[in-house]
Amino acid sequence: MLTDSFGRIATDLRVSVTDRCNLRCAYCMPAEGLDWLPKPELLTDAELVRLIELAVTRLGITEIRFTGGEPLLRRGLVGIVRAVAELRPRPEISLTTNGIGLDRLAGPLRAAGLDRINVSLDTLSPAVFVQLARRDRLADVLAGLAAAAAAGLSPVKVNAVLMRGVNDQEAAGLLRFCLDRGYQLRFIEQMPLDAQHGWRRAEMVTADEILAALTGQFELTPDDPAGRGSAPAESFLVNGGPERVGIIGSVTRPFCGACDRVRLTADGQLRNCLFARAENDLRTPLRAGAGDAELAEIWRRCLQAKLPGHGINDPGFLQPARPMSAIGG
């Protein structure tokens, strides 16, 4: 197993399959975009599958979540999902996406073995969507959500980030939209992972503010905290249940003590925390012919160096060099 020095066991592997994205969300990257990783630096489909197989069969990983950038831009994604679904023991396989292109890929991904999906949706207003994402693609995201539900990727989960003065008035509307369609909504505090390093604590909509906005229109009851486990979201029953809404307070309500995640970037770097400032290179030894035992030892060393928390609230906190789009959520 992948155990760190604080006794936490990593069972959840987040795999970024690309750093490219077809949106330019203000909380993630500048309007002009970023320089993408050169293709030769990216892990091939076969390399990705080999590292995932190692993690599942030798290191105790039980859940794989594919991320980006925007993972639907990876041409071989369906084949990668199919190969991972054939592993034994079979891991749970999920995907986080902005939903663009999901209307045509939801069915093939489900058939390949995808179990669950999370779709980012920060607003129901076309004008606000353009302001936030700098692209007029709201209709595509909504079509993707509907296709995911129709394909049986249920419950469809929706991730929303509220930004002060932009979409912070939409909390109740987003929840009502999801309740009406059977989607599960999770609000996420904006984190200091933007490429332009423009994050400001005072501009972040906090978990307490989100709860206040929702309790004005819904009755929220804390769900059984014992059932949360290592899940990042605090769960609340809506109007007595069974519907729920989640709030991920990464900044104001950190959950590092129960973290079970490790991350693999699209260019083969291993990260033991979303906010880690150090990485462990798997690509170079992999391409040099390293065996499973040598690669597994790199994973173990990486996890042993994991810090007790992300440190956002420490006076000396520094953002990681990579932005969220190059790390994977």
C-alpha positions in Angstrom: 0.0 0.0 0.0 0.9 3.6 -0.5 1.2 4.9 3.1 2.6 8.3 4.1 4.4 9.2 7.3 1.2 10.3 8.9 -0.6 7.0 8.4 -2.8 8.1 5.5 -3.2 5.4 2.8 -3.5 6.5 -0.9 -6.2 4.6 -2.7 -7.4 7.2 -5.2 -5.3 8.1 -8.2 -6.1 11.2 -10.2 -4.7 10.9 -13.7 -4.3 13.9 -16.0 -4.5 12.8 -19.6 -3.8 16.2 -21.1 -3.1 19.8 -20.1 -5.1 21.2 -23.1 -8.5 22.7 -22.6 -11.2 24.2 -24.9 -12.3 26.8 -22.3 -10.4 29.6 -20.6 -12.1 29.8 -17.2 -11.0 32.9 -15.3 -10.2 31.0 -12.1 -7.9 28.6 -14.0 -6.0 30.3 -16.9 -5.6 33.7 -18.6 -7.7 34.7 -21.6 -4.9 34.0 -24.1 -4.4 30.5 -22.8 -1.2 28.7 -21.9 1.7 27.0 -23.7 0.7 23.4 -23.9 3.1 20.6 -23.1 5.0 19.3 -26.2 3.5 16.0 -27.4 6.8 14.0 -27.0 6.7 14.9 -23.3 3.2 13.4 -22.8 2.8 9.8 -21.7 1.5 7.6 -24.5 -1.7 5.6 -24.0 0.3 2.5 -23.4 2.5 4.3 -20.8 -0.5 5.6 -19.0 -2.1 2.2 -18.8 1.1 0.6 -17.6 1.5 3.0 -14.7 -2.2 2.7 -13.8 -1.9 -1.1 -13.9 1.1 -0.9 -11.6 -0.8 1.3 -9.1 -3.8 -1.0 -9.1 -2.2 -4.4 -9.0 0.8 -3.6 -6.8 0.1 -0.4 -4.8 -3.4 -0.7 -3.6 -5.1 1.9 -5.7 -8.8 1.2 -6.0 -10.2 4.3 -7.7 -9.0 6.0 -10.9 -10.3 9.5 -11.8 -9.3 10.9 -15.3 -8.8 14.6 -15.4 -7.2 17.3 -17.6 -7.0 20.0 -18.8 -10.0 18.7 -20.5 -9.8 14.9 -20.7 -12.3 14.6 -23.6 -9.7 16.2 -25.8 -7.5 13.1 -25.4 -8.1 11.1 -28.6 -7.3 7.7 -27.0 -9.5 8.3 -23.9 -12.1 5.6 -24.6 -9.4 3.0 -25.2 -7.6 4.0 -22.0 -10.8 3.6 -20.0 -11.5 0.3 -21.6 -8.0 -1.0 -20.8 -8.3 0.2 -17.2 -11.7 -1.4 -16.8 -10.1 -4.8 -17.8 -7.6 -4.7 -14.9 -8.0 -7.1 -12.1 -8.8 -6.1 -9.4 -11.0 -3.7 -11.3 -10.8 -0.1 -10.0 -13.7 2.3 -9.9 -13.3 4.6 -12.9 -14.5 8.2 -13.0 -14.0 11.3 -15.1 -14.0 15.1 -14.5 -14.9 17.1 -17.5 -16.2 20.5 -18.6 -18.9 18.6 -20.6 -18.0 19.9 -24.1 -18.1 16.9 -26.4 -19.8 14.7 -23.8 -23.0 14.5 -25.9 -21.1 12.2 -28.4 -18.7 10.5 -26.0 -20.9 9.7 -23.0 -22.2 6.5 -24.6 -18.8 5.1 -25.8 -17.2 6.0 -22.4 -20.0 4.2 -20.5 -19.6 1.1 -22.8 -15.9 1.2 -22.3 -16.3 0.9 -18.5 -16.6 4.4 -17.1 -18.6 4.3 -13.8 -19.1 7.9 -12.8 -18.7 11.4 -14.2 -18.4 14.9 -12.8 -19.2 17.9 -15.0 -18.2 21.5 -14.3 -21.1 24.0 -14.5 -20.6 27.3 -12.8 -23.6 29.2 -14.2 -26.9 28.8 -16.0 -26.6 32.2 -17.7 -25.2 32.2 -21.2 -23.8 35.7 -20.7 -22.1 34.8 -17.4 -20.8 31.6 -18.9 -19.0 33.7 -21.6 -17.7 36.0 -18.9 -16.3 33.1 -16.9 -15.2 30.7 -19.5 -14.5 33.2 -22.3 -16.3 30.8 -24.7 -20.0 30.6 -25.7 -20.4 26.9 -24.9 -23.1 26.7 -22.2 -25.5 24.8 -24.6 -22.8 22.2 -25.2 -22.3 21.6 -21.5 -26.0 21.2 -20.9 -26.3 18.8 -23.8 -23.3 16.8 -22.3 -25.0 16.6 -18.9 -28.2 15.2 -20.5 -26.2 12.7 -22.5 -24.4 11.5 -19.5 -27.6 10.8 -17.6 -29.1 9.1 -20.7 -26.0 6.9 -21.0 -26.5 5.7 -17.4 -23.5 7.6 -15.9 -25.7 8.2 -12.9 -25.8 9.9 -10.5 -24.3 12.7 -12.7 -22.3 15.0 -10.4 -22.0 18.7 -11.1 -19.1 20.8 -9.8 -19.6 24.6 -9.4 -17.2 27.3 -8.4 -18.7 30.6 -7.3 -16.8 33.9 -7.9 -17.7 37.0 -6.0 -19.5 39.6 -8.1 -19.8 37.2 -11.1 -22.0 34.2 -10.3 -22.2 34.1 -6.5 -25.9 34.9 -6.7 -26.6 31.6 -8.5 -26.1 29.1 -5.7 -29.8 28.4 -5.2 -30.6 28.4 -8.9 -27.9 25.9 -9.6 -29.1 23.6 -6.8 -32.7 23.8 -8.0 -31.6 23.0 -11.6 -29.7 19.9 -10.4 -32.5 18.7 -8.1 -35.0 18.9 -11.0 -32.8 16.7 -13.2 -31.5 14.3 -10.6 -27.9 15.6 -10.7 -25.8 15.8 -7.6 -24.4 19.3 -7.0 -21.1 20.1 -5.2 -19.9 23.6 -4.7 -16.1 24.1 -4.5 -14.3 27.0 -2.9 -12.0 28.7 -5.4 -8.4 27.6 -4.8 -5.1 29.3 -5.4 -4.3 27.2 -8.5 -4.8 29.7 -11.3 -2.0 30.2 -13.8 -1.9 33.9 -13.4 -1.7 33.7 -9.6 -4.5 36.2 -9.2 -6.3 34.4 -6.4 -7.2 36.6 -3.5 -8.7 35.2 -0.2 -11.1 38.2 0.1 -12.6 37.5 -3.4 -13.2 33.8 -2.6 -16.8 32.8 -1.8 -16.5 30.7 1.3 -18.3 27.5 2.3 -20.1 29.5 5.1 -21.3 32.0 2.5 -22.5 29.2 0.2 -24.4 27.6 3.0 -26.0 30.9 3.9 -27.1 31.5 0.4 -28.7 28.0 0.2 -30.4 28.0 3.6 -32.4 31.0 2.6 -34.3 28.9 0.1 -33.7 25.2 1.2 -33.7 23.3 4.5 -30.2 21.8 4.8 -29.4 19.1 7.3 -25.9 17.8 7.8 -25.6 14.3 6.5 -24.1 11.5 8.6 -20.4 12.7 9.1 -19.3 9.1 9.7 -20.3 8.3 6.2 -18.0 11.0 4.7 -14.8 9.0 5.0 -12.1 10.6 2.8 -14.6 12.3 0.6 -13.7 16.0 0.1 -17.3 17.2 0.2 -19.4 17.9 3.3 -22.8 16.5 2.4 -26.2 18.1 3.4 -29.6 16.6 3.0 -31.9 19.0 1.1 -35.4 19.5 2.5 -35.1 16.3 4.5 -33.6 14.2 1.7 -32.9 11.9 0.0 -31.4 14.6 -2.3 -28.1 16.0 -1.2 -25.8 18.9 -1.9 -22.1 18.9 -1.2 -19.6 21.7 -0.3 -15.9 21.3 -0.7 -14.3 23.9 1.5 -10.7 23.2 0.5 -9.5 26.5 1.9 -11.7 27.3 4.9 -12.5 23.7 5.9 -9.5 21.6 4.8 -9.8 17.8 4.9 -6.1 17.0 4.6 -6.1 14.6 7.6 -8.2 12.1 5.7 -6.7 12.6 2.2 -6.3 9.4 0.2 -5.3 10.9 -3.2 -2.2 10.9 -5.3 -1.8 12.5 -8.8 -0.1 11.6 -12.0 0.3 14.4 -14.5 0.0 14.0 -18.3 3.8 14.2 -18.6 4.4 11.4 -16.1 5.2 13.3 -12.9 3.9 12.0 -9.6 2.5 14.5 -7.1 1.5 13.6 -3.5 -0.7 16.7 -3.1 -2.6 19.1 -5.3 -0.5 21.9 -3.8 2.8 20.1 -3.8 5.8 22.1 -5.0 7.9 18.9 -5.7 7.2 16.1 -8.2 8.7 12.6 -8.7 9.5 11.7 -12.3 8.1 8.4 -13.5 8.4 9.1 -17.2 12.2 9.1 -17.5 12.8 5.8 -15.7 9.7 4.3 -17.5 11.2 5.1 -20.9 14.6 3.9 -19.8 13.2 0.4 -19.2 12.6 0.5 -15.4 10.9 -2.6 -14.0 7.7 -2.5 -11.9 9.7 -2.8 -8.6 11.8 0.3 -9.4 8.7 2.3 -10.4 6.8 1.2 -7.4 9.6 2.4 -5.1 9.4 5.9 -6.7 5.7 5.9 -5.8 6.4 4.9 -2.2 9.1 7.6 -1.8 6.8 10.2 -3.2 4.0 9.3 -0.7 6.5 9.2 2.3 7.3 12.8 1.6 3.7 14.0 1.8 3.2 16.9 4.2 0.4 16.9 6.8 -1.6 19.6 5.0 -1.7 21.9 1.9 -0.6 24.9 3.9 -2.9 27.4 2.2 -3.6 29.1 5.5 0.1 29.3 6.5 1.7 32.8 6.2 4.5 31.4 3.9 2.2 29.6 1.5 3.4 29.5 -2.1 1.3 28.3 -5.0 2.7 25.3 -6.9 4.5 26.2 -10.1 1.9 24.3 -12.2 -1.6 25.6 -12.5 -4.6 23.4 -12.0 -4.9 22.7 -15.8 -1.5 21.1 -15.8 -1.9 19.2 -12.6 -5.4 17.6 -12.9 -8.1 18.1 -10.3 
